Amino acid sequence: MTDPDAKSSAPSPAKSVRDLLRSCDRAVLATLQRADSDAPAGWPYASLVMMAVDQDASPILLISTLADHTRNLLADPRASLLVDGTAGLDEPLTGARATVMGRLEKTDDPRHRARYLARHPSAQMYAGFGDFAVWRMAVERAHIVAGFGRIHWVEGGAVLGDPAPAMSEREGDVVGHMNEDHADAIALYAQVLLGLDGEGWAMTGVDAEGADLRLGGRTARLPFDKPVADAEGARVELVRLVKRARSIASSGA
């Protein structure tokens, strides 16, 4: 089923990058090979990483100092992340993908760790190991390819969304309340509004522009129709969306 109230206009290039960052749970990380490695210095080194994002969509990684990419970052924090939204398309080159460029730095902010572990609960098994740390990218530029002829460079400030501090402070309360008391609503979001199958979808995060869902190894993004500034705004949007989902389900649309 599809949502008849969904917006038909294409998002801006900056919004397209931000949407990709929010919806993808993994990326290809490219770093510059350091001088003291076995490989030639200065060559791009690409590796698969699992990713979450901050409230403003800044990428967050949990990586080990034993990994080559982390040791490269310690020598030079410049990096790129390729986020890929083409999975499942018959013609992948018609889909959106973006290279996000910036500098990665360690962060001790507990919110960043909490967001990452909510997105990747299995990482709890090793997140406490001494060689692992959370890193956050300060985004400087992005290059978005959203299909044939839709190719743009975007400045980092345009890519990032509103950090919504009031929303960030109450995120855990909103997510916990939805998972504990409104699992039926989350199921409707996933199955009716997003057209996804499976039972047991859970909410892992909420920000100014939408909510993140997960079921096993699958993730999904539930967009709000308009940005919110705080937990009350998120509550209003979530209530409105579940009413829409129930209306669609009852009409058999």
C-alpha positions in Angstrom: 0.0 0.0 0.0 1.1 3.6 -0.6 0.4 6.7 1.3 -1.9 9.0 -0.8 -0.7 12.0 1.2 3.0 11.5 0.4 4.7 14.5 -1.2 5.3 14.1 -4.9 7.9 16.9 -5.4 11.5 15.9 -5.5 13.6 17.0 -2.4 16.4 19.4 -2.8 19.9 18.0 -3.3 20.8 18.8 0.3 17.7 17.1 1.6 18.4 14.1 -0.6 21.8 13.7 1.0 20.4 14.1 4.4 17.6 11.6 3.7 20.2 9.0 2.5 22.3 9.5 5.7 19.2 9.0 7.9 18.0 6.0 6.0 21.2 4.0 5.5 22.7 1.9 8.3 26.1 1.3 6.6 28.5 3.1 4.3 31.8 2.7 2.5 34.5 4.6 4.4 37.4 6.0 2.4 40.5 7.1 4.3 44.0 8.1 3.2 46.6 5.3 3.8 49.1 6.4 6.4 52.8 6.5 5.9 53.7 3.8 8.4 51.5 1.0 6.9 52.4 -1.9 4.7 50.6 -0.2 1.7 51.8 2.8 -0.2 51.1 6.1 1.7 48.4 8.4 0.3 46.3 5.9 -1.5 42.6 5.8 -0.9 41.6 2.9 1.3 37.9 1.9 1.3 36.2 -0.3 3.9 32.7 -1.2 4.9 31.4 0.4 8.2 28.1 0.4 10.0 26.8 3.9 10.5 24.3 5.9 12.6 23.7 9.6 12.5 23.4 12.4 15.0 20.2 14.4 15.3 21.4 16.7 12.6 22.4 13.8 10.3 26.2 14.0 11.0 27.5 10.4 10.5 28.5 8.4 13.6 30.8 5.4 13.6 31.9 2.9 16.2 35.4 1.7 15.1 38.4 0.0 16.5 42.0 1.3 16.7 43.1 -2.1 15.4 41.5 -1.4 12.1 43.5 0.2 9.3 40.8 2.8 8.6 41.0 4.0 12.2 44.8 4.2 12.2 44.5 6.1 9.0 42.1 8.6 10.6 44.5 9.1 13.5 47.1 10.2 11.0 44.7 12.3 8.9 41.1 12.8 9.9 39.9 13.6 6.3 37.5 11.0 5.0 34.6 10.2 2.7 31.5 8.1 3.3 29.6 6.6 0.3 26.0 6.1 1.3 24.0 4.0 -1.2 20.3 4.0 -1.7 20.2 1.9 -4.8 19.6 -1.5 -3.2 16.8 -3.6 -4.8 16.4 -1.4 -7.9 16.2 -3.1 -11.3 18.4 -0.2 -12.6 20.7 0.8 -9.7 22.1 3.8 -11.6 18.7 5.4 -11.5 18.8 5.4 -7.7 20.4 7.9 -5.2 23.8 7.7 -3.8 26.0 10.3 -2.1 29.6 10.8 -1.1 29.8 12.8 2.1 33.2 14.4 2.8 34.5 15.7 6.2 36.7 15.1 9.1 36.2 12.3 11.6 37.0 12.9 15.3 36.4 10.8 18.4 33.5 11.8 20.6 32.7 11.1 24.2 29.2 12.5 24.0 27.0 9.7 25.5 24.2 10.7 23.1 26.3 9.7 20.1 27.0 6.3 21.7 23.4 5.8 22.6 22.2 6.7 19.0 24.7 4.3 17.5 23.8 1.4 19.8 20.1 2.0 19.3 20.7 1.7 15.5 23.0 -1.3 15.9 22.0 -3.2 19.0 24.3 -6.1 18.3 27.3 -3.7 18.7 26.6 -3.9 22.5 28.7 -7.0 22.5 31.9 -5.2 21.7 31.2 -1.5 22.2 32.8 -1.6 25.7 36.1 -3.1 24.4 39.0 -0.8 25.1 40.0 -0.5 21.4 36.6 0.7 20.3 35.5 4.4 20.2 32.7 6.5 18.7 33.7 8.9 16.0 31.5 11.7 14.5 32.0 13.3 11.1 32.1 17.1 10.7 30.5 17.3 7.3 32.2 19.7 4.9 30.8 18.8 1.4 28.7 16.2 -0.3 28.2 15.0 -3.8 24.8 13.6 -4.7 23.8 11.5 -7.7 20.1 11.0 -7.6 19.6 9.5 -11.0 20.6 10.4 -14.6 21.3 14.2 -14.8 20.6 14.8 -11.2 24.1 15.4 -10.0 25.1 18.1 -7.5 27.8 19.3 -5.1 26.3 20.5 -1.8 28.0 22.4 1.1 28.1 20.7 4.4 26.0 23.3 6.2 23.2 22.8 3.8 23.4 19.0 4.2 22.9 19.0 8.0 19.5 19.5 9.5 18.2 21.2 12.6 19.9 19.5 15.7 16.7 20.3 17.7 18.3 20.2 21.2 14.8 19.9 22.8 14.1 16.9 20.7 17.5 15.3 21.4 17.0 15.6 25.2 13.7 13.7 25.1 14.5 11.2 22.3 14.9 8.3 24.7 11.6 9.0 26.3 9.8 9.1 23.0 11.4 6.0 21.6 10.9 4.0 24.8 7.2 5.0 25.1 6.5 4.1 21.5 8.2 0.7 21.8 6.6 -0.2 25.1 3.1 1.2 24.7 2.5 1.6 21.0 3.9 -1.4 19.1 0.7 -1.6 17.1 1.3 2.0 15.8 4.8 1.1 14.8 3.5 -1.9 12.9 1.1 0.3 11.1 3.8 2.8 10.2 5.9 0.0 8.7 3.3 -2.1 7.0 0.8 0.5 5.8 2.7 3.7 5.3 6.0 2.2 4.3 4.7 -1.0 2.6 7.0 -3.3 4.6 6.4 -6.9 5.6 7.3 -8.6 8.9 6.2 -8.5 12.5 8.1 -6.9 15.4 9.3 -3.6 13.9 10.7 -1.3 16.6 11.6 2.3 16.8 15.3 3.1 17.3 15.4 6.8 17.0 13.5 10.0 16.4 14.7 13.4 15.2 13.3 16.7 13.8 12.4 15.1 10.4 11.2 11.6 11.2 11.7 8.3 13.0 14.0 5.3 12.5 12.6 1.7 12.5 14.3 -1.6 12.6 13.4 -5.3 12.3 16.3 -7.7 12.5 18.8 -6.6 9.9 16.4 -4.3 8.1 16.0 -0.6 8.7 13.4 1.9 7.5 12.8 5.6 7.7 9.4 7.1 8.6 9.5 10.8 7.5 7.4 13.5 9.1 5.5 15.8 6.8 7.0 18.8 8.5 10.0 19.2 10.9 9.3 19.2 14.7 11.2 21.1 17.4 10.6 18.9 20.4 9.1 15.8 21.9 5.6 17.2 21.9 5.9 18.0 18.2 7.0 14.5 17.5 4.1 13.1 19.5 1.7 15.2 17.3 3.3 13.9 14.1 3.3 10.3 15.3 -0.4 10.5 16.3 -1.3 12.0 13.0 0.6 9.4 11.0 -1.0 6.5 12.9 -4.4 8.0 12.2 -3.5 8.2 8.5 -2.3 4.6 8.5 -5.5 3.4 10.2 -7.6 5.3 7.7 -5.7 3.7 4.8 -6.0 0.2 6.3 -9.7 0.5 6.9 -10.4 1.8 3.4 -8.3 -1.0 1.8 -6.5 1.5 -0.3 
